[in-house]
Amino acid sequence: MNLTKKTQIYAIPYYLWIGIFVIAPLLLLLYRSLFNVSGELTLANYVNYFTSKNYLLMTLSSVFYAGLVTLITFIFAYPMAYGLTKLKNKQFWILLVILPTWINLLLKIYAFIGILSKSGPVNQFLMWIGLQPQQLLFTNLAFLIVAAYIEIPFMLIPIYNSINEIPQSLYQASLDLGANQWTTLRRIVLPLSMRGVRSGVQAVFIPSLSLFMLTRLIGGNRVITLGTAVEQHFLVTQNLGMGATIGVVLMLAMFLIMFLTRQRQKGGASHATK
């Protein structure tokens, strides 16, 4: 048996996993979206979605807030990732970044509810410095802060990996040719780390489109996303066809984002150093 056949045999569990837990659920979602509440085969769900002002506004709101969360996480994650690559005990600090992802999401949300509540430490600090306590929970700002905190490791890790893979010889060559630290960062580090940035955008933007627990528990339903609509249709209105239709739209949005953030050229190192 040659190596190619062995490789194909070893890949069978992977193909089974993808078929059963990825492709089959997506096909089932697409199939369910073609039925209305009465169980009739129809495209009315898609017509309703693309002609409804509420759904279109909800889609724009989802994209807007997902974009804000992605931008905030990038602004904080990139300098953090760059700084981590310069530390001696890099693995220890990366472990501290990854550690919060091991904690259940619901536990983190309830922790922030306590932190941002009227009697929480943030308002206690405001009163200590002589300011009035503020309504922090159930605001758009609270939603953005908590969402960015939860998503930031997924932006930071791929950026860190891409920066960490840049050969030190490129830094030295840049400095030897008279470039300062800022020029080296702009002309060498940033172009060569774009692969990590693209991966980070995919890892943050796509999940942020369908957040629903944060919008309910932290945002107080002030921020309405497509994920919230899916939850309502499946658990409240029992309109499974419409919920599945929104799920298909989210799936298409995922593929679109992956297409837009794909790597468009090879040989990035040679291009960046020209």
C-alpha positions as CSV (number, residue, x, y, z in Angstrom):
1,M,0.0,0.0,0.0
2,N,1.6,3.3,-1.1
3,L,1.8,6.4,1.1
4,T,-1.1,8.2,-0.7
5,K,-3.6,5.4,0.0
6,K,-2.5,5.2,3.6
7,T,-3.0,9.0,4.0
8,Q,-6.5,8.7,2.5
9,I,-7.4,5.9,4.9
10,Y,-6.1,7.9,7.9
11,A,-8.2,10.8,6.7
12,I,-11.5,8.8,6.8
13,P,-12.3,9.8,10.5
14,Y,-11.7,13.4,9.6
15,Y,-14.0,13.2,6.6
16,L,-16.7,11.5,8.7
17,W,-16.4,14.1,11.4
18,I,-16.7,17.0,8.8
19,G,-19.6,15.2,7.1
20,I,-21.6,14.4,10.2
21,F,-21.0,17.5,12.4
22,V,-20.4,20.3,9.8
23,I,-21.9,19.5,6.4
24,A,-25.0,17.6,7.6
25,P,-26.1,20.3,10.1
26,L,-25.7,23.0,7.4
27,L,-27.7,21.0,4.9
28,L,-30.4,20.4,7.6
29,L,-30.5,24.1,8.3
30,L,-30.9,24.9,4.6
31,Y,-33.6,22.3,4.3
32,R,-35.6,23.6,7.3
33,S,-35.4,27.2,6.0
34,L,-37.5,26.2,3.0
35,F,-40.6,25.5,5.2
36,N,-43.0,27.9,6.7
37,V,-44.9,27.6,10.1
38,S,-47.5,25.3,8.5
39,G,-44.9,23.0,7.1
40,E,-45.4,24.0,3.5
41,L,-42.4,24.1,1.1
42,T,-41.9,27.7,0.2
43,L,-39.3,30.5,-0.3
44,A,-41.4,32.9,1.7
45,N,-38.9,33.0,4.5
46,Y,-36.2,34.4,2.3
47,V,-38.6,36.8,0.6
48,N,-39.7,38.0,4.1
49,Y,-36.1,38.4,5.3
50,F,-34.9,40.4,2.3
51,T,-38.0,42.6,2.1
52,S,-38.5,43.3,5.8
53,K,-37.1,46.6,7.1
54,N,-36.7,45.1,10.6
55,Y,-34.6,42.2,9.4
56,L,-32.4,44.5,7.2
57,L,-31.9,46.9,10.0
58,M,-31.1,44.0,12.3
59,T,-28.5,42.8,9.8
60,L,-26.9,46.3,9.6
61,S,-26.8,46.5,13.4
62,S,-25.2,43.1,13.6
63,V,-22.5,44.0,11.0
64,F,-21.9,47.4,12.7
65,Y,-21.4,46.0,16.2
66,A,-19.4,43.0,15.0
67,G,-17.2,45.5,13.1
68,L,-16.8,47.6,16.2
69,V,-15.9,44.6,18.4
70,T,-13.4,43.5,15.8
71,L,-11.8,47.0,15.5
72,I,-11.6,47.3,19.3
73,T,-10.0,43.9,19.8
74,F,-7.5,44.6,17.0
75,I,-6.5,48.0,18.5
76,F,-5.7,46.3,21.8
77,A,-4.5,43.0,20.5
78,Y,-1.9,44.1,18.0
79,P,0.4,46.1,20.3
80,M,-0.1,43.4,23.0
81,A,0.9,40.7,20.6
82,Y,3.9,42.7,19.4
83,G,5.0,43.3,23.0
84,L,4.6,39.7,24.0
85,T,7.1,38.6,21.2
86,K,9.7,40.8,22.9
87,L,9.4,39.2,26.4
88,K,11.6,36.5,27.7
89,N,8.9,34.2,29.2
90,K,6.6,34.4,26.2
91,Q,4.9,31.1,26.8
92,F,3.9,32.0,30.4
93,W,2.3,35.3,29.2
94,I,0.5,33.6,26.4
95,L,-0.8,31.1,28.9
96,L,-2.3,34.0,30.9
97,V,-4.0,35.3,27.7
98,I,-5.4,31.9,26.9
99,L,-6.5,31.1,30.5
100,P,-9.7,33.2,30.5
101,T,-11.0,31.2,27.4
102,W,-11.1,28.1,29.6
103,I,-13.7,29.7,31.8
104,N,-17.4,29.1,30.9
105,L,-18.8,32.1,28.9
106,L,-21.9,32.3,31.2
107,L,-19.7,32.6,34.3
108,K,-17.7,35.4,32.7
109,I,-20.9,37.3,31.8
110,Y,-22.3,37.0,35.3
111,A,-18.9,38.2,36.7
112,F,-19.2,41.3,34.5
113,I,-22.8,41.8,35.7
114,G,-21.5,42.0,39.2
115,I,-18.6,44.3,38.2
116,L,-20.8,46.8,36.3
117,S,-23.8,46.7,38.6
118,K,-24.9,49.7,40.7
119,S,-23.2,48.2,43.7
120,G,-20.2,46.8,41.8
121,P,-16.6,47.8,42.2
122,V,-16.6,50.2,39.2
123,N,-19.4,52.3,40.8
124,Q,-17.8,51.9,44.2
125,F,-14.7,53.5,42.8
126,L,-16.7,56.3,41.2
127,M,-18.3,57.1,44.5
128,W,-14.9,56.9,46.3
129,I,-13.5,59.6,44.0
130,G,-16.6,61.8,44.5
131,L,-18.7,61.0,41.4
132,Q,-22.2,59.7,41.2
133,P,-22.8,56.0,40.4
134,Q,-23.6,55.4,36.7
135,Q,-25.9,53.0,34.9
136,L,-23.3,50.8,33.3
137,L,-25.3,47.7,32.7
138,F,-27.7,47.4,29.8
139,T,-25.9,49.9,27.7
140,N,-24.2,49.7,24.3
141,L,-20.9,50.6,25.9
142,A,-21.1,47.7,28.3
143,F,-21.9,45.3,25.5
144,L,-18.9,46.4,23.5
145,I,-16.5,46.2,26.5
146,V,-17.6,42.7,27.5
147,A,-17.7,41.4,23.9
148,A,-14.2,42.8,23.2
149,Y,-12.9,41.3,26.4
150,I,-14.3,37.8,25.5
151,E,-13.1,38.0,21.9
152,I,-9.6,39.5,22.4
153,P,-7.7,36.3,22.8
154,F,-9.0,35.0,19.5
155,M,-7.5,38.2,17.8
156,L,-4.3,38.2,19.8
157,I,-3.2,34.6,19.4
158,P,-3.0,34.5,15.6
159,I,-1.4,37.9,15.4
160,Y,1.2,36.8,18.0
161,N,2.0,33.7,16.1
162,S,2.5,35.5,12.8
163,I,4.8,38.2,14.4
164,N,6.7,35.5,16.3
165,E,7.5,33.7,13.1
166,I,9.2,36.7,11.5
167,P,13.0,36.0,11.4
168,Q,15.1,38.2,13.6
169,S,17.4,38.7,10.7
170,L,14.8,41.0,9.1
171,Y,14.7,43.2,12.1
172,Q,18.4,43.5,12.2
173,A,18.6,44.1,8.4
174,S,16.0,46.9,8.7
175,L,17.9,48.6,11.6
176,D,21.2,48.2,9.8
177,L,19.8,50.0,6.8
178,G,18.9,53.0,8.9
179,A,15.2,52.3,9.7
180,N,13.9,53.2,13.1
181,Q,11.6,51.1,15.3
182,W,8.4,52.7,13.9
183,T,9.5,52.3,10.3
184,T,10.5,48.6,10.9
185,L,7.1,48.0,12.5
186,R,5.2,49.7,9.6
187,R,7.3,48.3,6.7
188,I,8.3,44.9,8.0
189,V,6.2,43.7,10.9
190,L,2.8,44.8,9.8
191,P,2.9,43.4,6.2
192,L,4.3,40.1,7.4
193,S,1.8,39.8,10.1
194,M,-1.3,40.3,7.9
195,R,-1.9,36.6,7.8
196,G,-2.5,36.6,11.5
197,V,-4.6,39.7,11.3
198,R,-6.8,38.1,8.7
199,S,-7.2,35.0,10.9
200,G,-8.0,37.2,13.9
201,V,-10.7,39.1,12.0
202,Q,-12.3,35.8,10.9
203,A,-12.1,34.5,14.5
204,V,-13.7,37.6,16.0
205,F,-16.0,39.1,13.4
206,I,-17.9,35.9,12.5
207,P,-18.9,34.9,16.1
208,S,-19.7,38.5,16.9
209,L,-22.4,38.6,14.2
210,S,-24.5,36.0,16.1
211,L,-24.0,37.0,19.8
212,F,-27.2,36.7,21.8
213,M,-26.3,36.0,25.5
214,L,-24.3,39.2,25.7
215,T,-27.1,41.2,24.1
216,R,-29.6,39.9,26.6
217,L,-27.6,39.8,29.8
218,I,-25.2,42.7,29.4
219,G,-26.9,44.9,26.7
220,G,-30.4,44.4,28.0
221,N,-31.6,43.8,24.4
222,R,-30.6,47.3,23.4
223,V,-28.2,45.7,20.9
224,I,-30.3,43.5,18.6
225,T,-28.3,41.0,16.5
226,L,-29.2,38.2,14.1
227,G,-28.2,35.8,16.9
228,T,-30.9,37.3,19.1
229,A,-33.5,36.8,16.3
230,V,-32.5,33.2,15.8
231,E,-32.9,32.6,19.5
232,Q,-36.4,34.2,19.5
233,H,-37.6,32.3,16.5
234,F,-36.5,28.9,17.8
235,L,-37.4,29.3,21.5
236,V,-40.2,31.9,21.6
237,T,-42.2,32.2,18.4
238,Q,-41.5,28.6,17.3
239,N,-41.0,29.8,13.7
240,L,-38.2,27.4,13.0
241,G,-38.2,28.1,9.2
242,M,-37.5,31.8,9.8
243,G,-34.9,31.0,12.4
244,A,-33.2,28.6,10.0
245,T,-33.3,31.2,7.2
246,I,-31.4,33.7,9.4
247,G,-29.0,30.9,10.2
248,V,-28.4,30.4,6.5
249,V,-27.8,34.1,6.1
250,L,-25.3,34.0,8.9
251,M,-23.6,31.0,7.2
252,L,-23.4,32.9,3.9
253,A,-22.0,35.9,5.8
254,M,-19.3,33.6,7.3
255,F,-18.3,32.4,3.8
256,L,-18.2,36.0,2.6
257,I,-16.0,37.2,5.4
258,M,-13.6,34.2,4.8
259,F,-13.5,35.1,1.1
260,L,-12.8,38.8,1.7
261,T,-10.1,38.1,4.3
262,R,-8.4,35.3,2.3
263,Q,-4.7,35.5,1.5
264,R,-4.6,36.9,-2.0
265,Q,-0.9,36.4,-2.9
266,K,2.0,34.3,-1.9
267,G,5.5,35.3,-1.2
268,G,4.5,38.0,1.2
269,A,8.0,38.2,2.8
270,S,9.7,39.1,-0.5
271,H,7.0,41.7,-1.3
272,A,7.2,43.3,2.1
273,T,11.0,43.7,2.1
274,K,11.1,45.4,-1.3
